Amino acid sequence: MSSVLFVCLGNICRSPMAEAVFRHLVSEAGRSEEITIDSAGIGSWHAGEPPHIGTRTVLRENGIAHDSLVCRQITAADFAKFDYVVCMDEENLAALKRIAPAGKTIYRLLDFAPETGEQNIEDPYYTKRFDHVYSLVQAGCRGLLRELG
């Protein structure tokens, strides 16, 4: 059994997108019983809300279920609960390292997709480039699934 928590700034765009995409890929691989998946934000601004309309739209256009997603803030317990804490960019990484227990490894999603030539997934809340972000999230999630074996 493995567990993965995707994290971005507010859990409204990138991390719920990654949660939905990864959940879809894991289901397609017949591994839903083996891998626990969730997402959270560093901040609490959007807690209790559904993901951003741009995220919901790009997921719907790509046939990815997302109706059960609700934004939440990361908690101290998450660091113990999840084997993989996976963030979206350098800013998220720095923030998570400040609050994570000593020795906890934090990954960036694109660590699992070196073929993209990128390390950070931009925040479409500001850039509005949801399709581009989706393609990077898809690549990272595929790589992460390979990593999990």
C-alpha positions in Angstrom: 0.0 0.0 0.0 1.3 3.4 -1.0 -0.1 6.9 -0.3 0.3 10.1 -2.2 -0.6 13.7 -1.2 -0.5 16.3 -3.9 0.1 19.9 -2.6 -0.1 23.3 -4.2 -0.6 26.8 -2.8 -4.3 26.8 -2.3 -5.5 23.4 -3.4 -7.8 24.9 -6.0 -6.0 24.4 -9.3 -2.9 22.2 -9.6 -3.1 19.8 -6.7 -6.7 18.8 -7.2 -6.0 18.4 -10.9 -3.1 16.1 -10.0 -5.3 14.2 -7.6 -8.0 13.6 -10.2 -5.5 12.7 -13.0 -3.5 10.3 -10.7 -6.7 8.7 -9.4 -7.8 8.1 -13.0 -4.5 6.6 -14.0 -4.3 4.4 -10.9 -7.9 3.2 -11.6 -7.0 2.4 -15.3 -4.1 0.4 -14.0 -6.3 -1.6 -11.7 -4.5 -0.4 -8.6 -7.1 1.7 -6.7 -6.9 -0.7 -3.8 -3.1 -0.3 -3.5 -2.7 3.5 -3.5 -4.3 6.2 -1.3 -4.6 9.6 -3.1 -5.5 13.0 -1.7 -4.6 16.7 -2.2 -4.2 19.7 0.0 -3.1 23.4 -0.1 -0.5 25.2 1.9 -3.0 27.9 2.6 -6.6 27.7 3.8 -8.1 30.3 1.5 -10.3 27.9 -0.5 -10.9 25.2 2.1 -14.3 23.6 1.6 -14.7 24.8 -2.0 -14.6 22.8 -5.2 -11.6 23.2 -7.5 -11.3 26.3 -9.8 -13.6 26.3 -12.8 -10.6 26.1 -15.1 -9.4 22.9 -13.4 -12.9 21.4 -13.5 -13.2 22.3 -17.2 -9.9 20.8 -18.3 -10.6 17.6 -16.3 -14.1 17.3 -17.8 -12.7 17.9 -21.3 -10.3 15.0 -20.8 -12.8 12.6 -19.3 -11.4 12.8 -15.7 -13.8 12.5 -12.8 -13.6 15.3 -10.3 -17.0 15.7 -8.6 -15.8 14.5 -5.2 -12.9 17.0 -4.9 -13.0 19.5 -2.1 -10.2 21.9 -1.2 -8.5 21.6 2.1 -5.3 22.8 3.9 -2.4 20.4 4.7 -2.1 19.3 8.3 0.8 18.1 10.4 -0.8 14.6 10.4 -0.5 14.5 6.6 3.3 14.2 6.8 3.0 11.0 8.7 0.0 9.6 6.8 1.4 10.0 3.2 4.5 8.2 1.9 4.8 10.7 -1.0 4.2 14.4 -0.5 4.3 15.8 -4.0 4.2 19.6 -4.7 4.0 21.6 -7.8 6.8 24.2 -7.7 9.8 25.5 -5.9 7.7 27.9 -3.8 5.6 25.0 -2.6 8.7 23.0 -1.9 10.2 25.7 0.3 7.0 26.2 2.2 6.5 22.5 2.8 10.1 22.0 4.0 9.6 24.7 6.6 6.6 22.8 8.1 7.6 19.1 7.4 9.2 17.0 10.1 12.9 16.6 9.8 13.9 13.9 7.4 10.6 13.9 5.4 11.3 13.9 1.7 9.1 16.3 -0.4 9.0 15.8 -4.2 8.0 18.1 -7.0 5.6 16.4 -9.4 7.9 17.0 -12.4 10.8 15.2 -10.6 8.9 12.2 -12.1 8.8 13.6 -15.6 12.3 14.7 -16.5 11.4 14.4 -20.2 9.4 17.6 -19.9 12.5 19.7 -19.3 10.7 21.6 -16.6 10.8 21.4 -12.8 7.9 23.7 -11.8 4.3 23.6 -12.8 3.1 27.2 -13.2 0.0 28.3 -11.3 -2.9 28.6 -13.7 -4.9 30.6 -11.2 -2.7 33.4 -12.4 -1.6 32.4 -15.9 -5.0 30.8 -17.0 -3.0 28.2 -19.0 -5.0 25.2 -17.7 -4.4 23.1 -20.8 -0.6 23.5 -20.5 -0.7 22.7 -16.8 -2.9 19.6 -17.5 -0.2 18.3 -19.9 2.5 18.7 -17.3 0.4 17.2 -14.6 -0.4 14.2 -16.8 3.3 13.7 -17.5 4.2 13.9 -13.8 1.4 11.6 -12.8 2.4 9.0 -15.3 6.0 9.1 -14.1 4.9 8.9 -10.5 2.8 5.8 -11.3 5.9 4.2 -12.9 7.9 5.1 -9.8 5.4 3.3 -7.6 6.0 0.1 -9.7 
